[in-house]
């Protein structure tokens, strides 16, 4: 049985990703593989307070995690494999300030890599565990726009809910879920988004048709995002204020709906409008790597006078597009003479 000093040394080695030291200590004290260290899994020993600084926590604090949580969150694939080989529990519950009760797999889906996720799944991590907020590894991967992680999780048994299926464009799965319970077509997720909101965000028009067929009412954002011009005109005629308070231009832009962009601009839409995060349409286009068609929006936005070099969260649109490997948007910006 390890003592307090050996446990402290162990977690220090984990933080340092010191494989040799961790391996040596696990051979000496096998139970360290399941030992808990109080604190946020990302920080291992402290938690964030409301002032965005760090607070130490006592050993008996319920906010605790294992070494496996820390390694999974940081994408230390070799350390994850080592811990699992020595008996670490792939389904142990840890603490994360953003998600509260989490498994290592959920943390890996958020910040880890495919190798880390594979090691956890190979050791029977539950791909369908839900946090107390209803978060799964699959929903986490999709929140991070990590389609490769999502595909790996599904291949290993993760079951998509209607929001996951919409994001993945699984029209047949959406239809089956609606057949089993049509009411879910109108039920919001934990963020307050409806299935239609998610379909518009991810550019899934085929899924939208299934939702409309189940009694969901078309929204101005859906009309703008999918280039449904007659319906969009009707919404604008009925409520002209939508031009300035509904971010319809941003929605059209991230979906590459050029005809909607033209219509909205002709009605007075601001090509430099801000969304709730103070991002402008071109910043959102740069981040829209799940919708290749969004590159079509670059030229009309720039022609309309958008500020192509404005900074949001430290990045210009070109820098953001490069950071997320959104190559079609990078090229579209370069074609418009934007170089920084």
C-alpha positions in Angstrom: 0.0 0.0 0.0 1.4 3.4 -0.9 1.9 6.2 1.6 1.1 9.9 1.2 4.6 10.7 0.0 4.7 8.0 -2.7 1.2 9.1 -3.9 2.4 12.7 -4.2 5.5 11.6 -6.1 3.4 9.5 -8.4 1.0 12.3 -9.3 4.0 14.6 -9.8 5.4 12.0 -12.3 2.0 11.8 -14.0 1.9 15.6 -14.4 5.4 15.5 -15.9 4.4 12.6 -18.3 7.5 10.8 -16.9 6.8 7.3 -18.2 9.8 5.7 -16.6 9.1 7.1 -13.2 5.4 6.2 -13.4 6.2 2.7 -14.6 8.6 2.2 -11.7 6.2 3.4 -9.1 3.3 1.2 -10.5 5.5 -1.8 -10.2 6.2 -0.9 -6.6 2.7 0.2 -5.7 0.1 -1.3 -8.2 -2.8 0.4 -6.4 -1.5 3.8 -7.5 -3.2 3.0 -10.9 -6.5 3.7 -9.3 -5.5 6.3 -6.7 -7.3 9.6 -6.6 -5.9 13.1 -6.4 -8.3 15.8 -5.4 -8.8 18.5 -8.1 -9.9 19.1 -11.6 -8.7 16.4 -14.0 -7.0 19.1 -16.2 -5.0 20.4 -13.2 -4.7 17.4 -10.9 -4.6 18.9 -7.5 -6.4 22.2 -7.8 -9.7 23.5 -9.1 -10.7 26.7 -10.9 -12.5 29.2 -8.8 -15.0 31.8 -10.1 -12.2 34.3 -10.6 -10.4 32.0 -13.1 -7.6 31.3 -10.7 -6.6 28.1 -8.8 -7.7 26.9 -5.4 -6.1 23.9 -3.6 -8.5 21.4 -2.4 -8.4 19.0 0.6 -7.8 15.3 0.2 -11.4 14.4 1.0 -12.8 16.9 -1.6 -15.3 15.1 -3.9 -13.7 16.9 -6.9 -11.1 14.3 -7.5 -9.6 12.4 -10.5 -7.3 9.6 -11.3 -4.0 9.7 -13.2 -5.9 8.2 -16.1 -8.2 11.2 -16.3 -5.3 13.6 -16.4 -3.4 11.5 -19.0 -6.5 11.2 -21.2 -7.3 14.9 -21.1 -3.8 15.8 -22.1 -3.5 13.3 -24.9 -0.7 11.4 -23.3 -1.4 8.2 -25.2 1.6 6.2 -24.0 0.9 7.1 -20.4 -2.8 6.1 -20.9 -1.7 2.8 -22.2 0.7 2.3 -19.3 -1.9 3.1 -16.7 -4.5 0.8 -18.3 -2.0 -2.0 -18.5 -1.4 -1.7 -14.8 -5.1 -1.8 -13.9 -6.4 1.7 -14.2 -10.2 1.8 -14.4 -11.2 3.2 -17.9 -14.7 3.9 -16.5 -13.7 5.6 -13.3 -15.5 8.9 -12.6 -13.4 12.0 -12.2 -14.0 15.7 -11.9 -13.8 18.3 -14.7 -14.8 21.9 -14.0 -16.6 22.1 -17.4 -18.5 18.8 -17.3 -18.4 17.7 -13.6 -18.6 13.9 -13.5 -16.6 12.5 -16.4 -14.8 9.4 -17.5 -11.4 9.4 -19.1 -13.0 8.7 -22.5 -15.0 11.9 -22.4 -11.9 13.9 -21.6 -10.1 12.2 -24.4 -12.9 13.0 -26.8 -12.5 16.7 -25.8 -8.8 17.2 -25.8 -7.1 13.8 -26.5 -6.2 12.1 -29.8 -7.3 9.0 -31.7 -4.6 6.9 -30.1 -5.7 7.8 -26.6 -9.3 7.1 -27.4 -8.3 3.7 -29.0 -6.4 2.6 -25.9 -9.4 3.4 -23.7 -11.9 1.6 -26.0 -9.6 -1.4 -26.2 -9.8 -1.6 -22.4 -13.6 -1.5 -22.5 -14.2 2.1 -21.8 -18.0 2.7 -22.0 -18.7 4.8 -25.1 -22.2 5.5 -24.0 -21.6 6.8 -20.5 -23.5 10.0 -19.8 -22.5 12.7 -17.3 -25.1 14.2 -15.0 -25.6 16.9 -17.7 -26.2 14.2 -20.4 -22.8 14.6 -22.1 -21.3 11.6 -23.8 -17.9 11.0 -25.5 -19.7 11.2 -28.9 -21.4 14.5 -28.2 -18.2 15.9 -26.8 -16.2 14.9 -30.0 -18.9 16.5 -32.2 -19.0 19.6 -30.0 -15.3 19.9 -30.9 -16.0 19.2 -34.6 -13.8 16.1 -34.4 -15.5 13.9 -37.0 -12.6 11.4 -36.9 -13.1 10.8 -33.2 -16.8 10.5 -33.6 -16.4 7.9 -36.3 -14.1 5.9 -34.1 -16.5 6.0 -31.2 -19.4 4.9 -33.3 -17.3 2.0 -34.7 -16.8 0.9 -31.1 -20.4 1.1 -30.1 -21.3 4.7 -29.4 -25.0 5.2 -30.1 -25.9 8.6 -31.6 -28.9 10.5 -30.2 -30.9 12.7 -32.5 -28.5 15.6 -32.2 -25.4 13.5 -32.9 -27.2 11.9 -35.8 -28.1 15.3 -37.3 -24.5 16.5 -37.0 -23.3 13.3 -38.7 -25.8 13.6 -41.5 -27.3 10.2 -40.6 -30.7 10.8 -42.2 -31.9 7.2 -41.7 -31.0 7.3 -38.0 -32.9 10.5 -37.6 -35.9 9.1 -39.3 -35.8 6.0 -37.1 -35.6 8.1 -34.0 -38.5 10.2 -35.1 -40.5 7.1 -35.9 -40.0 5.9 -32.4 -40.8 9.3 -30.8 -41.9 12.2 -33.0 -41.8 14.5 -30.0 -38.0 14.6 -29.9 -38.1 16.7 -33.1 -39.1 19.7 -30.9 -37.2 19.0 -27.7 -34.1 21.2 -27.0 -30.7 19.9 -25.9 -28.8 21.0 -22.8 -27.7 24.2 -24.7 -31.3 25.1 -25.5 -30.9 24.2 -29.2 -33.6 22.3 -31.1 -32.8 19.6 -33.6 -33.7 22.2 -36.4 -31.2 24.6 -34.9 -28.5 22.0 -35.0 -29.4 20.9 -38.5 -29.0 24.5 -39.7 -25.7 25.0 -37.8 -24.3 21.8 -39.4 -25.8 22.4 -42.9 -27.9 19.3 -42.9 -30.8 20.2 -45.2 -31.8 16.6 -45.9 -32.3 16.0 -42.2 -34.2 19.3 -42.0 -36.8 17.9 -44.4 -37.4 15.0 -42.0 -37.9 17.4 -39.1 -40.3 19.6 -41.1 -42.3 16.4 -42.1 -42.7 15.7 -38.3 -44.4 19.0 -37.6 -41.4 21.3 -36.9 -42.0 24.8 -38.0 -39.5 26.4 -40.4 -37.5 29.2 -38.9 -35.9 32.3 -40.4 -32.4 30.9 -39.7 -33.3 27.6 -41.5 -34.7 29.6 -44.5 -31.5 31.7 -44.6 -29.1 28.8 -44.1 -30.6 26.6 -46.8 -31.3 29.3 -49.4 -35.1 29.0 -49.2 -35.6 32.5 -50.7 -39.3 32.7 -50.9 -39.7 31.7 -47.3 -36.9 34.0 -46.3 -38.5 36.9 -48.0 -41.8 36.2 -46.3 -40.0 36.2 -42.9 -38.3 39.5 -43.6 -41.5 41.1 -44.9 -43.3 40.0 -41.8 -40.5 41.2 -39.4 -37.9 43.5 -41.0 -36.0 43.6 -37.6 -34.7 40.1 -38.3 -32.1 41.7 -40.6 -30.4 43.3 -37.6 -31.1 41.0 -34.6 -31.2 37.4 -35.8 -27.7 36.9 -37.3 -29.3 35.6 -40.5 -26.3 36.8 -42.6 -23.9 34.8 -40.4 -26.1 31.7 -40.8 -26.3 32.1 -44.5 -22.5 32.6 -44.7 -21.5 29.5 -42.7 -23.7 27.4 -45.0 -22.4 28.9 -48.2 -26.0 30.1 -49.1 -24.8 32.8 -51.5 -28.4 33.6 -52.8 -29.5 34.2 -49.2 -26.4 36.4 -48.6 -27.3 38.5 -51.6 -30.9 38.8 -50.5 -30.0 39.7 -46.9 -27.4 42.3 -48.1 -30.0 43.8 -50.4 -32.3 44.2 -47.4 -29.6 46.0 -45.4 -27.8 43.3 -43.5 -24.5 44.4 -42.0 -21.5 42.4 -43.4 -19.7 43.0 -40.1 -22.5 42.0 -37.8 -21.5 40.4 -34.5 -22.9 37.1 -33.1 -23.3 36.3 -29.3 -19.5 35.7 -29.1 -18.6 39.0 -30.9 -17.5 37.0 -33.9 -18.3 38.5 -37.4 -19.6 36.5 -40.4 -16.1 35.9 -41.9 -14.8 34.6 -38.6 -17.6 32.1 -38.4 -17.0 31.1 -42.0 -13.3 30.4 -41.2 -14.3 28.1 -38.3 -16.9 26.2 -40.4 -14.8 23.3 -41.4 -17.7 20.9 -41.3 -19.3 22.7 -44.2 -17.0 22.9 -47.2 -19.6 25.0 -49.1 -18.9 27.9 -46.7 -15.9 29.0 -48.8 -18.4 30.3 -51.4 -19.4 33.0 -48.9 -15.9 34.6 -48.8 -16.1 36.6 -52.0 -19.6 38.1 -51.6 -18.9 39.1 -48.0 -15.6 40.8 -48.9 -17.4 42.5 -51.9 -20.0 43.8 -49.5 -17.4 45.4 -47.3 -16.7 42.9 -44.5 -13.5 43.6 -42.5 -11.4 40.7 -43.6 -8.6 41.4 -41.2 -10.6 42.0 -38.0 -9.4 40.1 -35.0 -11.5 37.8 -32.9 -10.0 35.9 -30.0 -6.5 36.7 -31.3 -7.1 35.6 -34.9 -8.0 37.1 -38.2 -10.3 35.0 -40.4 -7.3 33.8 -42.4 -5.3 32.9 -39.3 -8.4 31.1 -37.9 -9.0 29.2 -41.1 -5.4 28.0 -41.1 -5.5 27.1 -37.4 -8.4 24.7 -38.0 -7.1 23.4 -41.4 -10.1 24.9 -43.2 -8.2 24.8 -46.6 -11.1 25.8 -48.8 -11.6 29.0 -46.9 -7.9 29.7 -46.7 -7.7 29.5 -50.5 -10.9 31.6 -51.0 -9.4 34.3 -48.8 -6.0 34.2 -50.6 -7.9 34.4 -53.9 -9.4 37.7 -52.6 -6.0 39.1 -51.8 -6.2 38.5 -48.1 -2.8 37.6 -46.8 -2.9 38.1 -43.1 
